[in-house]
Amino acid sequence: MAEVEGAELMDPMSETSDLDKSCRYLRPVRATIISDDPDGVHLAVYEWLPMFDAWATGMGLCGESMMQGALPEGTVATCASCLEYKPKYERMLAPGYRPEDDDPDVLRQRAETAELQVLQAKALVAKWRQIAAAEEGVRMRVDTAAAVLLATLDGFNDLRAEVEG
């Protein structure tokens, strides 16, 4: 297996001491010798395992078996399959990620709700214009406008509450 420059296994006490043990990270890893790409640098999920009191890496994002232990941060991944999956995993490992954020049915429902609220706001504006055109010199009172705006925003807040769970 060819050596990757600067790719010695990291000292578990040096680079991991500032990592949040409740989070998972993407880290560069070296494949096992039985891999289709044993000389390549892959990406794997790196997480704290309390039962072993240690950080550990999993399989490569490409599905290949990896050697245990992350390579130093900044080591460049060379596996095309791992790099293809990287954006998806970065999104999934980000704080606040929820699986429904990638569910097309949930996203479609959120879009339909937002579209309905926009249509309701447009209908309200059209009604205001109709009233203003019908009666010369009609002005909407500020408190009425504020109440209507608040009701519209409450509708958007209902959507936000649903989106934020």
PETAFEN-V909474 format. One record per residue. N is the residue number from 0. RES is the residue in one letter. PHI is phi in whole degrees, 0 to 359 (NA if undefined). OMEGA is omega in whole degrees, -180 to 180 (NA if undefined). Layout:
n & res & phi & omega
N & RES & PHI & OMEGA
N & RES & PHI & OMEGA
This chain:
n & res & phi & omega
0 & M & NA & -179
1 & A & 288 & 178
2 & E & 277 & 175
3 & V & 268 & -177
4 & E & 304 & 179
5 & G & 72 & -173
6 & A & 251 & 173
7 & E & 290 & 177
8 & L & 298 & -176
9 & M & 285 & 175
10 & D & 288 & -175
11 & P & 301 & -178
12 & M & 273 & -174
13 & S & 274 & -172
14 & E & 276 & -175
15 & T & 263 & -175
16 & S & 296 & -179
17 & D & 263 & 179
18 & L & 275 & 177
19 & D & 282 & -176
20 & K & 290 & 179
21 & S & 270 & -179
22 & C & 252 & 173
23 & R & 245 & -175
24 & Y & 227 & 171
25 & L & 266 & -180
26 & R & 224 & 175
27 & P & 288 & -179
28 & V & 220 & 177
29 & R & 256 & -178
30 & A & 282 & 173
31 & T & 284 & -178
32 & I & 290 & 179
33 & I & 272 & -179
34 & S & 290 & 173
35 & D & 291 & -178
36 & D & 224 & -174
37 & P & 293 & -179
38 & D & 267 & -177
39 & G & 279 & 174
40 & V & 251 & -176
41 & H & 251 & 175
42 & L & 239 & 178
43 & A & 217 & 175
44 & V & 283 & -177
45 & Y & 243 & -177
46 & E & 216 & 179
47 & W & 278 & 177
48 & L & 249 & -176
49 & P & 300 & -178
50 & M & 294 & 177
51 & F & 252 & -177
52 & D & 53 & -176
53 & A & 204 & 172
54 & W & 276 & -179
55 & A & 216 & 175
56 & T & 250 & 179
57 & G & 259 & 176
58 & M & 295 & 173
59 & G & 293 & 178
60 & L & 301 & 180
61 & C & 282 & 180
62 & G & 98 & -180
63 & E & 282 & 174
64 & S & 285 & -178
65 & M & 240 & 172
66 & M & 290 & -179
67 & Q & 286 & 178
68 & G & 109 & -180
69 & A & 277 & 172
70 & L & 277 & -178
71 & P & 302 & 176
72 & E & 305 & -180
73 & G & 98 & 175
74 & T & 295 & -174
75 & V & 277 & 176
76 & A & 286 & -179
77 & T & 244 & -178
78 & C & 284 & -178
79 & A & 299 & -180
80 & S & 293 & 178
81 & C & 298 & -179
82 & L & 294 & 178
83 & E & 292 & 179
84 & Y & 278 & -173
85 & K & 307 & -179
86 & P & 300 & 180
87 & K & 295 & -180
88 & Y & 292 & 177
89 & E & 300 & 178
90 & R & 294 & -177
91 & M & 290 & -179
92 & L & 270 & -178
93 & A & 292 & 177
94 & P & 303 & 178
95 & G & 87 & 180
96 & Y & 294 & 175
97 & R & 234 & -179
98 & P & 305 & -179
99 & E & 294 & 177
100 & D & 295 & 178
101 & D & 250 & -179
102 & D & 274 & -178
103 & P & 303 & -180
104 & D & 293 & 178
105 & V & 294 & 180
106 & L & 297 & 178
107 & R & 297 & 179
108 & Q & 296 & 178
109 & R & 297 & 180
110 & A & 294 & 179
111 & E & 296 & 178
112 & T & 297 & 179
113 & A & 297 & 179
114 & E & 298 & 178
115 & L & 298 & 180
116 & Q & 294 & 177
117 & V & 294 & 178
118 & L & 298 & 178
119 & Q & 295 & 179
120 & A & 296 & 178
121 & K & 296 & 179
122 & A & 296 & 178
123 & L & 295 & 178
124 & V & 297 & 179
125 & A & 299 & 178
126 & K & 296 & 178
127 & W & 300 & -179
128 & R & 294 & 179
129 & Q & 296 & 179
130 & I & 296 & -179
131 & A & 297 & -180
132 & A & 289 & -177
133 & A & 284 & -177
134 & E & 238 & 180
135 & E & 299 & 175
136 & G & 75 & 179
137 & V & 286 & 175
138 & R & 233 & 179
139 & M & 277 & 178
140 & R & 291 & -178
141 & V & 298 & -179
142 & D & 294 & 177
143 & T & 292 & 179
144 & A & 299 & 179
145 & A & 296 & 180
146 & A & 295 & 179
147 & V & 293 & 179
148 & L & 297 & 179
149 & L & 298 & 179
150 & A & 297 & 178
151 & T & 296 & 180
152 & L & 294 & 176
153 & D & 300 & 176
154 & G & 298 & 178
155 & F & 292 & 178
156 & N & 294 & 175
157 & D & 300 & 178
158 & L & 295 & -179
159 & R & 298 & 179
160 & A & 298 & 178
161 & E & 293 & -179
162 & V & 293 & -178
163 & E & 277 & 175
164 & G & 77 & NA
